[in-house]
């Protein structure tokens, strides 16, 4: 095939961890030399979600360390006030014998002045590091949220069609949106709180043992119990939050399904039924949340009861030491204040661990999605659509959907370049499956498909699909203008080219009759347009793409006779000088094809021109007679 050459892969535009996202725009991950031997990723639960998240954040190591450093320094300077209060008490009580006087400042007023300056500097530094810590953590949270959402969505785009056929759209939306947002909330607040709690515990413990080791152990008594309680809390709360995220995904799925099916709900007056269904699912979600809330709400009060023991012991026993003269008043003041600064922040661990466990439940779901293997791998052979001639061959193709009988068991079809070929047959014969295989939405279980003599699995997916224009019976229009929908996939097309494509598809006249012409908003799924109008816009989209291969999958199945005639006229013009595959139930739309293939029983049952097949008096002839009224199918009436 002319023009085929190996295509080098580009440099990644941004650091990404998902297989589909690590290449530049329009580029796919390269195919391994033997995909059958590719190693599947380990189960997500084999590696703790926090460790996996840290691995994911490796490109932002410098940012993370800056945020960690600022959080630690912020807490260190935040712990200075008790020491400053102790120093002030020391100056007032001991005067010329104070600790500050030992450094050479003997005058009490000068000592207080120096202490004031030190206090001001510490306050400025504490405020500055607080600002930078919050700014760095929130920036990191936004960056992680942005990259995770992009990577998760991009990975979704590269997953095979079978994944979406067995997954619920709302559940995927919950992962890409809600779970990513939950992780952002933890990075925004929880990570900083954990670091500050750890820092304050460490710094204050060192200070305690340096000032009064005989009292320090009293303040440390609650800490082992707090840590043990926190670990026990994590183990019990984790599965509850996993259940919360699962139920959230189910509610989101049903809501998305209902919103997409509003016309059906209204036409069958099923509003009460659907409201009741959502009520039950929402109750399950609420109950899962209540179970988690009951446990998380009990954590802080229990920790407070443990902490008050250490605080009271320090307050009372330390006071005894002061009365006995074995502990300075200033040191006692510092200890009392530090005990509060040490123990009371631990009461907020419940909220912090709550955020943490919610984030880890969400992280596990996000990483599970990113671990879903991409089974349709791009080839490494580049080809420009300009040099594709359009010769297609299906050689001994075998294919079956999982758990179902084979659709094809040795399919052999040859389509010459520039030829118009039709595929007909009963429902389930594999007509649409053939198109999915050609577009590599699925890969065959055996055999091969060739484009201009080159196996399509060796071509870059982008180039293969760019060479094929696809018009489906289920037209999807995006929320936007008519012009934007026609130019979808050919985004840089000028307005003149868009209008020329619309004229070729016989869509220009009805577009101009719309309120704002080509700038009319079509609504989601194109719901403001009729089925025939959507079909013609879809055809105009394919015309603008100008592919060497055009595929029409039941493109006239849901339109009236007048619209069908208009589309047929368009096809006669569009099909010139390009290979065209037409899939149809209406045989009138394919009678002028160069060759017609009748599919059934795992392959091709008949092939030939319309006249040849009618004369053969086989399956096609029987279908033709039924559709033209020459022989009506038997009617079975079910009796009660």
N, C-alpha and C positions, 0 to 999 in steps of 0.2 A: 504494500500500500504506500502510495507516494505521500511524502510529507510527514511520515511518522518518525519520531526520534525521541531518544531518552530525554526526559525533562528533569533538570536539577531542581531540587527543592530549595525554597527560599529561606531566609533567616527569620526566626520567629519575631513577630512584632512585639510580643510581650511574654513574660515568663508565665507558663501555664502548665498545669499538671494533667489535664485531661487529654487523652489520645487524639481526639478530634481537633483540639484547639491549639495545638502547639505549632501549627503552620500558618502561613499568612492567609489573607482573604482568598477564598475560592480554592484553597489547596487542601488536599486530604492526606491523612497519614499514609505512608507507603505500605504496600502489602508485604508481609513477611514472605520469605522464600517458600515456606511450607506452613500455611495457616492451620493445618490439621495438628501440627505439633506445638502450636502456641500454648504457652502455659497460662492457665486461668489464674486470676488473682486469688490470694488466700481469702478465706471468709473474713468479713469486716470485723467481726467480734474477736478475731485472733490478735489484733493489735488495738490497744486502748485508743479511743477517739481523740484524746488530748494529744497523744504522741503523733497520731496521724495528722492532726491539725498543725502541730509544730513543724512536721516535715513539710507540710504544704506551705508554711509561712517562711521557709528558708530564704527565698529571694529577698525577704524584708528583714533579715537578721539585724542589720544596722539600725533600722527604725525601731525594732523591738528592744534592742539593748539600750538605745537612747531613752525610750519610754520607761524601761525598768530602772535605769539609773536615776531619772528624774523623780520617779515615784519613791525610790528609796531615800534620796536626798531631801525630798519634800517632807517625808515622815521624820527623818533625823532632825531637821530644823523645827518641825512641828512639836517635837518632844522637848525642845529647849526650855519653854516657859517654866516648868516645875523647877529646873535647875536654876533659872534666873530668880525665881521666887525664893528658893533656898539661899542663893547668894545675897539677895537683898536682906533677908532675915539675919544672915550671918554678919552682914555689915552693920546693921542696926544694933544687934545684940553684942557682938564682940568688938566692934569699932576698929581700933588700931591693931587688934589681934586677928582680924578676919583673914580668910584665905586670899582675898584680893590684895590685902596689905602686904602679904608675904611676897607679892610680885613687885613691890616697890611703890605702890600707891597707898600712902599712909593716911592722908587726910580723908575723913569720912565723906565730905562733900564731893571731893574728887573721885572717891570710889563709886559713889552713887552716879556721878556724871559719866564715868567710864562704863558702868553697868548699863546706863541708859543708851549710850552709843552702841554697845554690844547688842542690846535688845533690838534697837532699830535695824541694825545690819542683819541680824538673824531673821527678823520679821520680813525684811525685803527679800532675803534669799528664799525664805519659806514660801512667800507669795509667788516669786518668780518660778521656782521649781514646781509649785502647784499648777501654775498656768501652763508651763511646758509639758508637764505630765498629762494633764487633761487634753491639751491640744494634740500631743503625740498619740495617745491612746485612741482618741476619737477619730483622728485621721487614719490610724491603722485600722480601726473598726470599719470605717467607710471604704477603705481600700480593699480590705478582705471581703466585705460584703459585695462590692462591685465585681471583684475578680471571681469570687466563688459563683456568683449568679451567672456571669458570662461563661465561665468554664462549664458549669452544670448545664446551661442552656445549649452551649455549643456541642457538648458531649451528647446531649439528647438528639441534636440534629443529625449526628453521625450514627446513631443506633439504627439497626435494621427495622424494617416496617413491622415485623412480627412483634417486636417489643411494644410498640404502640397499640397493636391490636389486642394485646393481653393486659395492657395497663389502662388505668382510668386517668383521663386528662386532669381532673380536679386534684387527684393525688399527686401528680407530677407538679402541678402548679403550687401545691402546698409546700413541696420540697424546695422548688426554685425560688419561691417568694417568702413564705412564712418561716421556714426553717433557716434560711439564710439571714432573715431579719432577726431571728432569735439569737443566732451566733453574734450578730453585730451588737445586740444589746449587752451581751456578756463582755465582749471586748471593750465596749464603751465605758462600762462601770465596774463590772465584777473583777476583772484582772487587776486593776489598780487597787481595789479594796483588799484583795488577797495579798498583794505585795506589801501594802502598808501595814496590814495586820501582822504579817511575818516579821517585817522590819521592826515594828514597835516591840514585839515580844522579845526579839533578840537583843535590841539595844537596851531595853529596860532591864532585862535579866542580867546583863553585864553590869549595868549601873548599880543594881541592887546588891549584887555580891561584892562590888567594889566599895560601896558606902557602908552597908551593914549586913555582912554575911549571916549574922545570927538571926536576922529578921527575914532575910531574902527567901528562905525556903518556905515560909508561911505564904508568901504571895504566889509562889510557884505551885502550891498544892493543887489548885483547880486545873492547871494547864493539862496534865495527862488525862484528866477526866473529860475536859473539853475536846481534846484531840480524839479520844476514844469515842465520844459521843458523835463527833463529826463524821468519823469513818463509818460508824454504824448507821448514821443518818444517810450517808451517801449510798450505802448498799441497799437500804430499804426504799429510798426515794427514786433511784435510777429506773427500775422497771415501771414505776408509776408514771414517770414523765415519758417514758417510751410509749406507754399506752395512750397518754394524752396526745402525743404527736400522731400516733396511728389514727385515733378517732378524729382528730382535726383533719387529716387527709381524707377520711371517708366523708365527712361533712362537706368539705370543699369539692370533692368529686361529684356528690349528688347535686350540689348547688349549680356547678358548672353544667352538668347534664340537664338540669331542669331549665336553666336559662336558655340553653341551646334549643330545648324542645318546647318553648312557650307556645308556639302555634298549635302543636298537638295537644298540649295540656288544655288550652282554651277550647279547642274544637271538641274535645271529649268531656268538657266540664269537669276536669279532674283536679281543680284547684284545691278542694278540701282534702282529697286523697294525698296530693303532693305536700300540702302543708302538714298533714299528719305524719308523713314519712320524714320530712325535715325535722319535725318536732321530736320524733323518737330518736333520730340520729343525734340531734343537738342535745337531748337529754343524756344519751350515752357519753357524749363528749363532756358534758357538765359533770356527770357522775365520776368520770375518770379524773377530772380536774379536782373535784371535791376530795377524792381520796388522797390526792397528792397534797392538797392544801391542808387537810387535817393533820398530816404528818409534819409538813414544813412549818405550820403555825405553832406546833408544840416545841420546836427545837429551841427557839430563843428564850421562852420562859424557863425551860429546864436548865439551860446554860446559865441564866441569870441566878438561879438558886445555887448553882455550884460556885459561881464567881463570888457571891456575897460572903461565902465562908472565908475565902482568902482575904478579901478586903477588910472584913471585920477583925480577923486575926491580926492583920498588920496594924490596923488602927489601935487596937487595945494593947497588944503585946509591945508594940513599938512605943506606945505611951508609957508603959511600965519602965522600959529601958531609959526613957528620958527622965522620968521621976527619980530613977535610981542613979542618974548621972552617967550612965554608960553610953548614952547616945546624945549627940548634940541636937539642939532644937532645930537648927537649919537642916540637918540631915533627916530628922523626923518629918519635917515639912515636905522635903523632896520625896521621901518614901511614900507618904500619904497620897500626894498628887500623882506620883508615878504608878502607884498601885491602881488608881482609877484609870490612868491612861493605858495601863497594861491590860486590865481585865474587862473594862466596859466595852471596848471595841470588839471583844470576842463575842458579845451578845449579837452582833450583826453578822456573825458567820452564817447564821441560818439563812438570811437573805442572800448572802453571797453564794453559798452552796446551792441555794435554790436556783439562782441565775446560772450557776455552773452546770448543774445537772440538766436543766432545760437546754442549755447550749450543747452539752455533750449528746443528748438525745437527738437534737437536730443535726449535729455534726455527723453522727453515725448514719443518719438517713441520707445526708448529702454525699458522704463518702461511699455509701452503698451504691448510689446512683453513678458516681464517677467510676466505680469499680466494674460497672456493667460492661462486659467486653464488647468492642466494636467488631462484629463478625464480617461486615461488608468492607473489605479493605481496598483502597485505591491501588491501581497499578501504577507503574512508573513510566509509561510510554505516553508522550504528549502528542496531540494531534489537533490541528486547527480545523474548525468546522468548514473553512473555505476549501479545504482539499479533500474532505470526505465525499466520496461518490455515492454512498448509500446502499451498497450491496450487503445484504444480511443473510446469514445462514444459521439455521438451528440444526445441529448435528447430533442425532441420537440423544436428545435432551430428555432427562428423567427428573421428575420433581414431584414431591408430595408435601403438603402442609403437615405440621407435627400432629401425630395421632390420627391422621385421616388417610384414606386410600390414595394411591397415586393419581395425580392429575395428568401427568405426561409419563409415558413409559416407552420412550424411544421416538420422540418427535423429530421429524426431519422436514425442514421447510427451506426453500431457497427463494430469495427475493432479489431480483436484478436491480441494479442502480436505475433510478428514475421510474421504476415500475409501481403501479398502484395495485395493491393486493388486499383482498378482503378475507376476514375470518368470520365464519358464522357457525352456528351450532346451538344446541339447547343450553339452558342455564346450567352452569357447573361443568361445562365442557372444557374450560380453561382459557377462554378468550382473553379475559382481563389479566389472568395469571401470566399469559404469554408476554403481555406488555410489561408487567412488573419484572419479569426476568430480563427483558431487553433493557430496561432502565436500571437494572441491578438493584431493585428494591429487595429482591431475593436473589440468591445464587442457586443454580440448578444442583441437584444431588448427583447428577452424572451427565456426561456429554459436554458440549460446549456451544457457545454462541459467538459468531464472528461478524465483525463489521469491516467490510473491505478486506477480508482475509485475515484480519487480526483478532485474536480472542479478546472479547470485551473486558475480561477480568485483568488483562495486562494494560489496559488503557487507564489513564487518569479519569477518575469518576467525573470530575468537573468537565473534562473534554467530551466524554461520552454523552453526558446528559445535555451538554450545550449543543451537541449535534442532533438532538432529537427534540422536536416540538410536540408537546403532549396536550391534547384537548380531551378532557374527561367528561363523562356523563354527569358527574357530580362536580359542577363548576364551583370553585371557591374564589370569591372576590374579597379583597381586604377592605377594611374600613378606610375610605379615602375617595378621591375623585375618580371619574371614569378614565381620565387620561393617565393617572397614576397606575390604575389597574391594567390598562393596556400596555403600559411601559414596564410592568413588573418583570424583572429579569433582564430587561434592556434599559436600565435606569437612566442612561445618559442620552436616550433617543430624543431628538428635537420634536417639537410639536407637529411640524410638517410630516415627519415620518409616522407619528402616532395617527394622525388623521388619514394618511395614505393607507395604513394598515386597516383602519376602521372602514374605509371605503371598499377595500378588497374583501372584507368580511361582511359587506352590506350592512354595516352598523352605523354608518355616518348619519343617515337621515334620522333614525330614531334618537340618536345622541343629540343632534341639534335641536330636536323637539323637547328635550329635557329642560327644566327650568334654567339651569346654568350651563347647558351644553356639556362640553368636556370637563368642566369644573364642577359638575354636579356630584355631590357626595352620595355614594351608592349604599352606605350603611354596612353593618357587619354581615358577612356572607352575601353581600349584594342584595339584601332583602327588599330594597326599594325598587328593584327591577324585576321584570318577569323572567320566567325560565328561558324563553327564547332570546331575550335581550342579554342575559348572562352568558348564554352559549355563544352568541356572536361576539361579545367582548372577549371571551376566552379564545375564540378563533382569531380575533384581531391580535391578541397577545402572541399567539403562535406565529402569525404572519409577520409581525414586527421582529420576532426573533430570527426569522428567515433561516430555519434549520434545513440541512440536507435530507433529514428524515422527518416525516410528519406522521404522528400517530393520532387517530381519532377513535376514541373508545366510547361507542354509543353516543356520539355527539348530537344525534338528532332523536334520541329515544324519548325525550320528554317535551317535544315542541309540536306545534300544530303544523298542518300541511303547508300553509303559506310560509312559515318560518323554515320548515324543512326544505322547501323549494329554494328559498333564499340562500340557505347554507349550502345546498347542493351546487348552486351557481358559483358560490364563493369557492367551493372546493375544486371545481373544475379549473378555476384560474390559479388557485394556490398550489395545486398538485403538479403543475407543469414543472418539469426539470428537477423533480425531487422524488425520492422514494416515499410512498404513502401507504400506511397500514390502516385499514378501516375495519373496525369491529362493529357489527351491527346485528340487531334483531330484524329490522326492517330491510328485507332483501331488495326492495326497490332502490335503496340508496347505494347498492353495491353492484348492480347489474352491469355497469359499464367498466368494472375493474378488469385489469389485464388477467388476473387469476383469482379464483375464489377457493379458499380452503374450508372444508367442512370438518370441524373438530368433534371428537367424541371417542369414548372408549380408550383414552390414554394417548391419542395421537390424531393423525389425519385420516378421516374415513373416505373423503372424496376430494378431488381438486380438479379445476378446469375453469373455462369461461362460463358465463351464465348460460349461454345457449348449449354448450356441451353438457353441462350438468342437468339442465332441464331435459335434454334428449336422452340422457342416461337413465332417467326415471328412477333415481335413487333417493337418498335422504333429502338432498337439496330440492329435488323436483317436488317431493311431498310437501316440504315447507313452503315452496313457492305456490303450490296450488292452494294451500290453506290460506296464505296471506292475500292471494288474488281472488279468493272466493270460489275457485273452481271446485273445491271439495272442502267442506267444512269439517272441523274436528268433531268427533262424537261428544255429545253433551250428557253428562251424568247428573241426574237429579237425586239428591239425598232425600229419602222419605223418612218421616218421623217414625 
